[in-house]
C-alpha cells in the first residue's frame, strides 16, 4: 500500500501559497501534514530528527517540534521555501480525551469564549510556537498556514486566532489560512468574528466529532465548510442537514452490522480524509485535462 503521507516535489511547487481562497491542492497538502502529525516524533530528540530529516528529504527546508508531554500536546512547524505550516496532532491517548471532555467555556480578551480543555492543551506550546514563527518570518516572510485533525483542528483554530490578531503586523499579515479536518466546535458564536483569517473546515461522511460539543451548550462552528461524501467526488460547501445526518448515522449502524466496523469512527480517521482529498484531486485533474482536450480539438466548431 502506498504511503499516503509522502510528498512529491510538485506538491509544494504547485501550491497557490498567497491565495487565501480554498484550494484543493492546499487542502491535500495540509491533510498529509496533519496525517504526519500522528507519527512518533515526540519520543525523544532522535525520533524527531528522523521525522524532520524525512520531511526535508521530500522538499521542505526545516522542521521544528512543538511538544509538551505534561499537557499531552504535540505538533510541529515545517518550512518550505515559499510556505510555513503550523501542524497540530489530534486525540491520541487518555490525557487527550480528558482535554476533549472538559467542555466548559473560558473567556478570552474581549469576551469571546472558547473550550476550556482545548485552550489548556494549546497554552503550554503557545509561546514556543510564537517564538519559532516570529523567528522564521523575520528571516524570510512567507505565508503561514495552520492545520490539524480532530483535537489538533481545535488547537489550530486557537493558534490561528492569536497569530491573525498578533501585534506584529508582519506576523498577522502573513497568516494565509487555516485548514481543519474532523474538527469539533471550539468556541461560541463570537469566536468566528475573533478569528481574523480564512478558515476551511473539512468534514467527512458520518464523522461525529464535528457534532461535539453540542450546540445546545452554546458552541458554534467557525469558517467555511467543505463536506466530503462519496470518494472521488468534489466536496460540497455546506454541512449535511439533519435528515442527511440521521440517514448517514443509520447507514453507519448498517455498516457496523455488516462489516463489524463502526463507520462513524472510521469516517473520522485522518487516513480517510487524505484518501478522499487525494481521490478528488486525481478525478479533478482528469476532468480538467479532458476539458482542455475538448477545447483544443479543431474538429469542434466554435459558436
C-alpha positions as CSV (number, residue, x, y, z in Angstrom):
1,X,0.0,0.0,0.0
2,X,1.4,3.4,-0.9
3,X,2.3,5.8,1.9
4,X,-0.4,8.5,1.8
5,X,1.8,10.9,3.7
6,X,4.5,11.1,1.1
7,X,5.1,14.3,-0.9
8,X,6.3,14.8,-4.4
9,X,8.3,18.0,-5.3
10,X,5.4,19.3,-7.3
11,X,3.1,19.0,-4.2
12,X,5.0,22.1,-2.8
13,X,5.7,23.9,-6.0
14,X,2.1,23.9,-7.2
15,X,0.6,25.3,-4.0
16,X,-1.1,28.8,-4.5
17,X,0.6,30.0,-1.3
18,X,-0.5,33.6,-1.4
19,X,-4.2,32.8,-2.3
20,X,-6.4,32.9,0.8
21,X,-9.3,31.2,-1.1
22,X,-9.9,27.5,-0.6
23,X,-7.6,25.3,-2.7
24,X,-8.0,21.5,-3.2
25,X,-4.2,21.3,-3.7
26,X,-3.6,23.2,-0.4
27,X,-6.2,21.1,1.4
28,X,-4.4,17.9,0.3
29,X,-1.0,19.1,1.4
30,X,-2.5,20.2,4.8
31,X,-4.2,16.8,5.2
32,X,-0.9,15.0,4.6
33,X,0.9,17.1,7.1
34,X,-1.9,16.6,9.6
35,X,-1.7,12.8,9.0
36,X,2.1,13.0,9.6
37,X,1.4,14.6,13.0
38,X,0.5,11.2,14.3
39,X,4.0,9.8,13.7
40,X,6.0,9.0,16.8
41,X,8.3,12.0,16.6
42,X,7.8,13.1,20.2
43,X,9.6,10.2,21.9
44,X,13.0,11.9,22.1
45,X,15.3,14.1,20.1
46,X,16.5,11.3,17.9
47,X,12.9,10.4,16.7
48,X,12.2,14.0,15.9
49,X,15.4,14.3,14.0
50,X,14.4,11.3,11.9
51,X,11.0,12.8,11.3
52,X,12.4,16.2,10.4
53,X,15.0,14.7,8.0
54,X,12.3,12.7,6.1
55,X,10.2,15.9,5.6
56,X,13.3,17.8,4.4
57,X,14.1,14.9,2.0
58,X,10.7,15.3,0.5
59,X,11.0,19.0,-0.3
60,X,10.8,21.0,2.9
61,X,13.8,23.0,4.3
62,X,13.4,22.8,8.0
63,X,11.1,21.4,10.8
64,X,10.8,22.3,14.5
65,X,8.9,20.4,17.2
66,X,6.0,21.7,19.4
67,X,5.8,19.3,22.3
68,X,4.5,19.5,25.8
69,X,4.4,16.0,27.3
70,X,2.7,17.1,30.6
71,X,-0.3,18.5,28.6
72,X,-0.2,15.7,26.1
73,X,0.1,18.3,23.3
74,X,2.2,17.8,20.2
75,X,2.8,19.4,16.8
76,X,5.4,20.8,14.6
77,X,6.3,23.7,12.4
78,X,7.6,22.9,8.9
79,X,9.1,25.4,6.4
80,X,9.2,25.2,2.7
81,X,10.9,27.8,0.5
82,X,7.6,29.6,0.0
83,X,5.4,28.4,2.8
84,X,5.3,27.9,6.6
85,X,2.9,25.4,8.1
86,X,2.0,25.0,11.8
87,X,0.6,21.5,12.4
88,X,-1.1,20.1,15.5
89,X,-1.8,16.5,16.4
90,X,-5.2,15.3,17.4
91,X,-6.5,13.0,20.1
92,X,-4.2,10.0,20.7
93,X,-4.3,9.0,24.4
94,X,-6.3,9.1,27.6
95,X,-4.9,12.6,28.5
96,X,-6.1,13.9,25.2
97,X,-9.6,12.6,25.8
98,X,-9.7,14.3,29.2
99,X,-8.9,17.5,27.3
100,X,-11.8,16.8,24.9
101,X,-14.5,16.3,27.5
102,X,-13.6,19.4,29.5
103,X,-16.2,21.4,27.7
104,X,-16.6,24.4,30.0
105,X,-16.0,27.8,28.5
106,X,-13.1,30.1,29.3
107,X,-13.3,33.8,28.3
108,X,-10.6,35.4,26.1
109,X,-9.8,39.0,25.9
110,X,-12.8,40.9,24.5
111,X,-15.3,38.4,25.9
112,X,-15.0,35.6,23.3
113,X,-15.4,32.2,24.9
114,X,-13.6,29.0,23.9
115,X,-13.5,25.4,25.1
116,X,-11.5,25.2,28.3
117,X,-9.9,21.8,27.6
118,X,-8.8,22.9,24.1
119,X,-7.4,26.2,25.4
120,X,-5.5,24.4,28.2
121,X,-4.0,22.0,25.6
122,X,-2.9,24.9,23.4
123,X,-1.5,27.2,26.0
124,X,1.6,25.2,27.1
125,X,3.0,25.3,23.5
126,X,1.8,28.7,22.6
127,X,5.0,30.6,23.5
128,X,7.2,28.1,21.7
129,X,5.0,28.4,18.6
130,X,5.2,32.2,18.6
131,X,8.9,32.2,19.1
132,X,9.5,29.9,16.1
133,X,7.0,31.6,13.8
134,X,8.4,35.1,14.5
135,X,12.0,33.9,14.0
136,X,11.3,32.2,10.7
137,X,9.1,35.1,9.4
138,X,11.9,37.6,10.3
139,X,14.4,35.5,8.3
140,X,12.1,35.3,5.2
141,X,8.4,36.4,5.1
142,X,6.2,33.6,3.7
143,X,2.5,32.8,4.1
144,X,1.6,30.9,7.2
145,X,-0.9,28.0,7.1
146,X,-2.2,26.3,10.2
147,X,-3.7,22.8,10.2
148,X,-4.8,19.9,12.4
149,X,-7.2,17.0,12.7
150,X,-9.7,16.4,15.5
151,X,-8.3,17.9,18.7
152,X,-5.5,19.2,16.5
153,X,-8.0,21.1,14.5
154,X,-9.3,22.9,17.6
155,X,-5.7,23.8,18.6
156,X,-5.2,25.1,15.0
157,X,-8.2,27.4,15.5
158,X,-6.7,28.7,18.7
159,X,-3.3,29.3,17.1
160,X,-4.9,31.0,14.0
161,X,-6.9,33.3,16.2
162,X,-3.8,34.5,18.0
163,X,-1.5,34.7,15.1
164,X,-4.0,36.7,13.0
165,X,-4.5,39.1,15.9
166,X,-0.8,39.5,16.8
167,X,0.5,43.0,17.4
168,X,3.3,42.4,14.9
169,X,1.9,43.3,11.5
170,X,4.4,41.1,9.7
171,X,3.0,38.1,11.6
172,X,-0.7,38.8,11.3
173,X,-0.5,39.8,7.7
174,X,1.4,36.6,6.8
175,X,-1.4,34.3,8.1
176,X,-2.9,32.8,4.9
177,X,-5.5,30.3,6.0
178,X,-6.4,27.5,8.5
179,X,-7.5,24.1,7.3
180,X,-9.1,21.7,9.8
181,X,-10.2,18.1,9.4
182,X,-12.9,16.5,11.6
183,X,-12.7,19.4,13.9
184,X,-15.0,19.8,16.9
185,X,-16.7,23.0,17.9
186,X,-14.2,25.1,19.8
187,X,-15.9,28.3,20.8
188,X,-19.0,30.4,20.9
189,X,-20.7,32.4,18.1
190,X,-18.3,35.4,18.6
191,X,-15.2,33.2,18.0
192,X,-15.9,33.3,14.3
193,X,-15.5,37.1,14.4
194,X,-12.5,36.9,16.6
195,X,-10.6,34.7,14.1
196,X,-9.4,37.2,11.5
197,X,-8.2,34.7,8.9
198,X,-9.8,32.4,6.3
199,X,-10.9,29.1,7.9
200,X,-11.7,26.0,6.0
201,X,-13.5,23.3,7.9
202,X,-13.4,19.9,6.1
203,X,-15.7,17.1,7.3
204,X,-16.3,13.6,6.0
205,X,-19.2,11.2,5.8
206,X,-20.7,10.4,9.2
207,X,-17.8,11.7,11.2
208,X,-19.4,12.6,14.6
209,X,-16.6,14.6,16.1
210,X,-17.7,17.8,14.4
211,X,-21.0,17.4,16.2
212,X,-19.4,17.9,19.6
213,X,-19.5,19.8,21.9
214,X,-23.3,20.1,21.2
215,X,-24.6,23.4,20.0
216,X,-27.1,23.4,22.9
217,X,-24.2,24.3,25.2
218,X,-23.5,27.4,23.2
219,X,-20.8,26.1,20.9
220,X,-20.7,27.1,17.2
221,X,-18.5,26.1,14.3
222,X,-16.4,28.7,12.6
223,X,-15.2,29.1,9.0
224,X,-16.2,27.8,5.6
225,X,-17.4,24.2,5.3
226,X,-16.3,21.6,2.8
227,X,-18.1,18.3,3.2
228,X,-17.0,15.0,1.5
229,X,-19.5,12.3,0.8
230,X,-18.6,9.9,-1.9
231,X,-14.9,9.2,-2.8
232,X,-13.7,10.9,-6.0
233,X,-16.5,13.5,-5.9
234,X,-16.0,17.2,-5.2
235,X,-16.7,18.4,-1.6
236,X,-19.9,20.4,-1.2
237,X,-19.8,23.8,0.5
238,X,-22.3,23.0,3.3
239,X,-22.7,20.7,6.2
240,X,-25.3,17.8,5.9
241,X,-28.8,18.8,7.1
242,X,-30.5,16.8,9.9
243,X,-32.3,14.3,7.7
244,X,-28.9,13.6,6.0
245,X,-27.1,13.3,9.3
246,X,-29.8,10.8,10.6
247,X,-29.6,8.8,7.3
248,X,-25.8,8.7,7.4
249,X,-25.8,7.6,11.1
250,X,-28.3,4.8,10.3
251,X,-26.1,3.8,7.4
252,X,-23.2,3.7,9.8
253,X,-25.2,1.3,12.0
254,X,-25.9,-0.9,9.0
255,X,-22.2,-1.0,8.1
256,X,-21.4,-2.0,11.7
257,X,-23.8,-5.0,11.4
258,X,-22.4,-6.0,8.0
259,X,-18.7,-5.4,8.5
260,X,-18.2,-5.2,12.2
261,X,-16.8,-1.6,11.8
262,X,-18.5,1.5,13.1
263,X,-18.5,3.8,10.1
264,X,-18.8,6.9,12.3
265,X,-15.4,6.1,13.8
266,X,-13.9,5.1,10.5
267,X,-15.0,8.3,8.9
268,X,-13.1,10.3,11.5
269,X,-9.8,8.6,10.5
270,X,-7.3,11.1,9.1
271,X,-6.2,8.5,6.6
272,X,-9.8,8.5,5.2
273,X,-9.6,12.3,4.8
274,X,-6.3,12.1,3.0
275,X,-7.7,9.3,0.7
276,X,-10.8,11.3,-0.3
277,X,-8.9,14.5,-0.9
278,X,-6.3,12.6,-3.0
279,X,-9.1,10.8,-5.0
280,X,-10.8,14.1,-5.7
281,X,-7.6,15.7,-6.7
282,X,-6.9,12.9,-9.3
283,X,-10.5,13.0,-10.5
284,X,-10.5,16.8,-10.9
285,X,-7.1,16.7,-12.7
286,X,-8.5,14.1,-15.2
287,X,-11.7,16.2,-15.8
288,X,-9.6,19.3,-16.3
289,X,-7.4,17.6,-18.8
290,X,-10.4,16.2,-20.7
291,X,-12.0,19.7,-20.9
292,X,-8.7,21.1,-22.3
293,X,-8.5,18.4,-24.9
294,X,-12.1,19.1,-26.0
295,X,-11.4,22.8,-26.2
296,X,-8.2,22.3,-28.2
297,X,-9.9,19.9,-30.7
298,X,-10.1,21.7,-34.1
299,X,-12.9,19.4,-35.1
300,X,-15.2,21.0,-32.6
301,X,-16.9,24.0,-34.1
302,X,-16.9,27.2,-32.1
303,X,-20.2,29.0,-31.6
